[in-house]
Amino acid sequence: MRRLWLVLALVVACDSGRPAAPGAEAVPEGAEPVEPPFAVRGDLSGLLLTYFDAEGPHRASSLAEVPTERRQYVVVDSLEIPPEQREPEHVYVADLRGMQEGRYPVHRYPRAAFDILVDRLTGVALPGEVPAGAVALAAAPVVVYGASWCSACRSAKNWLTQRGVPVEDRDIERDPGARAEMQAKARAQGVPTSGIPVIDVRGRLTTGFDPGTLERLLAETTPRTL
């Protein structure tokens, strides 16, 4: 699977001197062109968009919110798709640099292959690697409220696990109690729950996967040893 990153790096780095049509580059291993069960066209309003850079994944709710230089690999999803129709082992990735025949090109990636790319883009080490500056933290578990299809949720859990932080995974789609628990905590702290993950770092809630915020909250809530 490490070949996936090498292929992507070559695709991004190589330039023939003329702009290529969106979707014309070599497709990474395992990805296949598909038409997802929701429309990916226009300004993409109403869809959940996730783009990636060195700071981690970022959520957007329309095309205008996605930086031009980050539009080649954008996860697209719709909350209108019921859980029973979802494919937990796959991720829809759109190339938003231009439409073809009235829609943006979309490829379906095996989740395991795409997770490797996400980990590389967000600075998360692969299993067996030690992240720079990582310190094992022995304390109460961090609760991640999310869903099986959420790539940002997986990235957050991987990031925490790689740093020795115990994680409690709560799926708000499959467990109504987890959703109610998350909403109660969010109301108490005035935190919005319009997106996931919602992460409880030992009593302190944060939304989305932001490594910098998690690092700060962990440092503030980890007991110091004298």
TORZA-56943 format. One line per field, with one value per residue (C-alpha): residue in one letter; x, y, z; residue number from 1. Coordinates in pm, 1 decimal, always signed. Example, Ala and Ser with C-alpha at 12.3 -4.5 7.8 and 13.67 -1.06 7.14 Angstrom:
2
aa: c(a, s)
xx: c(+1230.0, +1367.0)
yy: c(-450.0, -106.0)
zz: c(+780.0, +714.0)
i: c(1, 2)
***
This chain:
226
aa: c(m, r, r, l, w, l, v, l, a, l, v, v, a, c, d, s, g, r, p, a, a, p, g, a, e, a, v, p, e, g, a, e, p, v, e, p, p, f, a, v, r, g, d, l, s, g, l, l, l, t, y, f, d, a, e, g, p, h, r, a, s, s, l, a, e, v, p, t, e, r, r, q, y, v, v, v, d, s, l, e, i, p, p, e, q, r, e, p, e, h, v, y, v, a, d, l, r, g, m, q, e, g, r, y, p, v, h, r, y, p, r, a, a, f, d, i, l, v, d, r, l, t, g, v, a, l, p, g, e, v, p, a, g, a, v, a, l, a, a, a, p, v, v, v, y, g, a, s, w, c, s, a, c, r, s, a, k, n, w, l, t, q, r, g, v, p, v, e, d, r, d, i, e, r, d, p, g, a, r, a, e, m, q, a, k, a, r, a, q, g, v, p, t, s, g, i, p, v, i, d, v, r, g, r, l, t, t, g, f, d, p, g, t, l, e, r, l, l, a, e, t, t, p, r, t, l)
xx: c(+0.0, +295.9, +304.3, -13.5, +172.9, +456.6, +212.0, +26.7, +353.2, +455.3, +114.5, +133.3, +501.3, +515.7, +409.6, +419.2, +410.4, +42.0, -263.2, -421.0, -794.0, -932.9, -918.7, -674.9, -377.6, -284.0, -532.4, -375.0, -388.0, -724.2, -925.3, -1202.8, -1420.0, -1777.0, -2098.7, -2180.7, -2540.1, -2557.0, -2495.4, -2145.4, -2190.6, -2234.4, -2120.4, -2159.5, -2386.7, -2545.9, -2252.8, -1984.8, -1643.7, -1307.9, -977.8, -628.3, -306.4, -9.8, -227.6, -472.2, -821.0, -1050.6, -1427.3, -1605.4, -1969.5, -1925.7, -1672.1, -1582.6, -1453.6, -1200.8, -866.7, -790.9, -463.3, -641.7, -920.6, -764.9, -838.2, -1149.7, -1363.7, -1731.2, -2022.7, -2389.6, -2571.1, -2885.8, -2748.4, -2892.6, -2644.7, -2764.9, -2672.3, -2322.7, -2004.0, -1783.6, -1485.1, -1481.1, -1440.6, -1562.3, -1291.8, -1371.7, -1146.7, -1300.5, -1070.5, -1329.1, -1646.5, -1678.0, -2016.0, -2182.5, -2031.3, -1703.1, -1501.0, -1529.9, -1323.4, -1402.1, -1102.6, -1066.8, -1065.4, -738.6, -557.0, -697.6, -616.6, -249.3, -266.8, -450.0, -196.3, +87.5, -80.3, -161.4, +171.9, +39.3, +296.0, +224.7, +210.4, +558.2, +680.2, +728.5, +600.4, +850.1, +812.4, +559.6, +531.1, +338.7, +55.0, -91.7, -419.3, -796.9, -909.0, -1001.6, -1354.1, -1399.8, -1762.6, -1788.3, -1907.0, -1760.6, -1754.9, -1576.6, -1213.0, -1136.1, -1257.1, -1019.3, -732.5, -799.1, -806.3, -488.2, -312.7, -407.0, -316.8, +25.3, +96.2, +5.0, -324.5, -603.2, -905.7, -1272.0, -1456.3, -1826.6, -2026.7, -2314.8, -2496.9, -2505.3, -2541.1, -2822.8, -2685.0, -2351.3, -2524.4, -2728.0, -2415.2, -2223.6, -2507.2, -2544.0, -2171.1, -2176.6, -2472.3, -2301.9, -1988.0, -2153.6, -1984.3, -2162.5, -2224.5, -2287.7, -1988.5, -1779.2, -1560.4, -1648.8, -1364.3, -1377.5, -1024.0, -1072.0, -1363.2, -1265.1, -1457.8, -1325.7, -1468.1, -1290.8, -939.6, -689.4, -354.4, -247.6, -561.2, -539.2, -172.8, -258.5, -557.1, -357.5, -77.5, -324.6, -508.0, -221.6, -114.4, +243.4, +487.2, +731.9)
yy: c(+0.0, +232.4, +243.9, +454.6, +750.9, +718.3, +713.5, +1017.8, +1205.5, +1144.3, +1251.0, +1580.8, +1650.7, +1574.0, +1847.7, +1808.4, +2183.9, +2198.8, +2169.5, +1826.9, +1775.5, +1692.5, +1319.3, +1266.0, +1184.3, +829.1, +693.8, +555.7, +182.4, +58.2, +367.2, +329.7, +588.3, +577.4, +776.2, +809.8, +787.6, +1168.5, +1450.0, +1599.2, +1909.5, +2285.0, +2462.6, +2136.6, +2300.7, +2044.8, +1801.8, +1734.8, +1817.2, +1733.0, +1854.3, +1796.3, +1986.6, +1973.7, +2100.1, +1810.7, +1763.4, +2062.7, +2067.0, +2273.7, +2309.0, +2444.9, +2457.3, +2817.8, +2710.2, +2464.5, +2630.2, +2605.8, +2422.4, +2157.6, +2059.4, +1753.7, +1511.4, +1606.2, +1358.2, +1406.3, +1270.6, +1333.8, +1299.4, +1213.3, +865.1, +628.0, +409.5, +88.3, +224.1, +332.9, +149.0, +170.4, +24.9, +284.4, +661.9, +886.7, +1127.5, +1402.6, +1607.2, +1954.2, +2131.7, +2116.3, +1937.7, +1676.9, +1632.8, +1844.9, +1677.8, +1647.1, +1325.3, +1094.7, +788.2, +533.5, +444.0, +141.3, +298.6, +130.2, +274.3, +621.9, +620.3, +579.7, +891.2, +1085.7, +980.0, +1101.3, +1434.3, +1502.6, +1386.0, +1075.0, +793.3, +450.7, +155.2, +85.3, +441.4, +686.8, +1038.6, +1318.6, +1458.0, +1193.6, +1127.9, +832.8, +961.3, +741.4, +895.3, +874.1, +777.0, +1037.9, +984.8, +1024.1, +1063.2, +984.5, +737.4, +446.7, +641.0, +947.8, +965.9, +1257.7, +1043.0, +764.7, +1009.4, +1151.0, +803.8, +701.0, +1020.6, +964.0, +594.9, +662.6, +891.3, +632.0, +798.0, +552.2, +609.3, +526.3, +508.9, +606.6, +566.8, +815.4, +653.8, +303.4, +398.9, +645.6, +665.3, +788.8, +1060.5, +1175.4, +1174.3, +1382.1, +1633.6, +1670.8, +1741.4, +1982.9, +2178.5, +2207.9, +2354.9, +2551.0, +2345.2, +2300.5, +1945.9, +2015.5, +1799.4, +1509.0, +1406.1, +1563.5, +1476.0, +1476.0, +1527.9, +1447.7, +1684.0, +1938.4, +1917.6, +2004.5, +1946.2, +1817.1, +1674.6, +1948.5, +1802.1, +2134.5, +2165.6, +1804.1, +1847.0, +2152.1, +1988.5, +1675.8, +1882.1, +2078.0, +1770.0, +1525.0, +1492.3, +1604.8, +1378.5, +1537.4)
zz: c(+0.0, +39.4, -339.6, -327.1, -180.5, -431.9, -722.0, -587.2, -532.9, -892.2, -1019.0, -829.0, -896.8, -1268.0, -1509.6, -1882.6, -1932.2, -2019.6, -1791.6, -1784.5, -1781.8, -1437.2, -1377.9, -1666.5, -1442.3, -1354.2, -1100.8, -779.5, -727.8, -601.0, -700.2, -955.2, -1132.5, -1004.4, -992.0, -620.5, -490.0, -466.9, -714.7, -723.9, -936.0, -923.6, -608.0, -407.7, -148.3, +81.9, +66.4, +325.4, +176.3, +331.8, +189.2, +328.6, +383.2, +619.3, +905.2, +869.2, +724.3, +682.2, +641.2, +377.8, +280.4, -72.7, -354.5, -272.8, +69.9, -77.0, -165.7, -536.0, -474.1, -262.5, -501.1, -664.5, -378.6, -182.5, +9.8, -72.8, +129.9, +197.2, +529.5, +335.9, +263.4, +528.9, +723.0, +558.3, +214.7, +310.5, +221.4, +534.0, +349.9, +72.3, +38.0, -244.9, -360.8, -610.4, -835.6, -804.6, -1050.5, -1326.5, -1431.9, -1703.9, -1870.6, -1605.8, -1297.9, -1113.2, -1161.3, -859.8, -769.9, -503.1, -286.5, -57.5, +288.9, +390.8, +87.4, +134.3, +506.6, +417.8, +201.8, +473.2, +734.6, +515.5, +439.7, +804.8, +946.1, +1119.2, +1139.7, +1001.2, +1243.3, +1377.7, +1322.6, +1609.5, +1535.6, +1594.0, +1944.7, +2045.0, +2415.7, +2556.0, +2767.5, +3039.6, +3151.7, +3111.5, +2759.9, +2502.5, +2366.8, +1991.1, +1882.9, +1513.5, +1251.6, +1056.9, +728.8, +869.6, +753.3, +987.3, +1278.9, +1179.2, +1141.5, +1488.6, +1644.8, +1462.4, +1570.0, +1935.2, +1931.1, +1776.9, +2071.8, +2330.1, +2420.1, +2513.4, +2290.0, +2338.6, +2006.2, +2016.4, +1692.8, +1706.8, +1412.5, +1554.2, +1921.6, +2006.4, +2359.3, +2226.1, +2022.5, +2323.9, +2542.8, +2287.2, +2250.5, +2628.0, +2667.8, +2375.0, +2514.2, +2851.6, +2692.1, +2412.0, +2142.0, +1803.7, +1680.7, +1311.5, +1215.0, +1338.0, +1500.9, +1833.9, +2071.0, +2450.6, +2578.3, +2945.8, +2988.9, +2721.2, +2392.3, +2048.0, +1700.5, +1390.9, +1369.6, +1447.9, +1566.0, +1715.4, +1927.7, +2042.1, +2133.9, +2345.1, +2518.8, +2595.1, +2744.7, +2956.5, +3085.9, +3135.6, +3499.6, +3550.2, +3732.4, +3977.7)
i: c(1, 2, 3, 4, 5, 6, 7, 8, 9, 10, 11, 12, 13, 14, 15, 16, 17, 18, 19, 20, 21, 22, 23, 24, 25, 26, 27, 28, 29, 30, 31, 32, 33, 34, 35, 36, 37, 38, 39, 40, 41, 42, 43, 44, 45, 46, 47, 48, 49, 50, 51, 52, 53, 54, 55, 56, 57, 58, 59, 60, 61, 62, 63, 64, 65, 66, 67, 68, 69, 70, 71, 72, 73, 74, 75, 76, 77, 78, 79, 80, 81, 82, 83, 84, 85, 86, 87, 88, 89, 90, 91, 92, 93, 94, 95, 96, 97, 98, 99, 100, 101, 102, 103, 104, 105, 106, 107, 108, 109, 110, 111, 112, 113, 114, 115, 116, 117, 118, 119, 120, 121, 122, 123, 124, 125, 126, 127, 128, 129, 130, 131, 132, 133, 134, 135, 136, 137, 138, 139, 140, 141, 142, 143, 144, 145, 146, 147, 148, 149, 150, 151, 152, 153, 154, 155, 156, 157, 158, 159, 160, 161, 162, 163, 164, 165, 166, 167, 168, 169, 170, 171, 172, 173, 174, 175, 176, 177, 178, 179, 180, 181, 182, 183, 184, 185, 186, 187, 188, 189, 190, 191, 192, 193, 194, 195, 196, 197, 198, 199, 200, 201, 202, 203, 204, 205, 206, 207, 208, 209, 210, 211, 212, 213, 214, 215, 216, 217, 218, 219, 220, 221, 222, 223, 224, 225, 226)
***
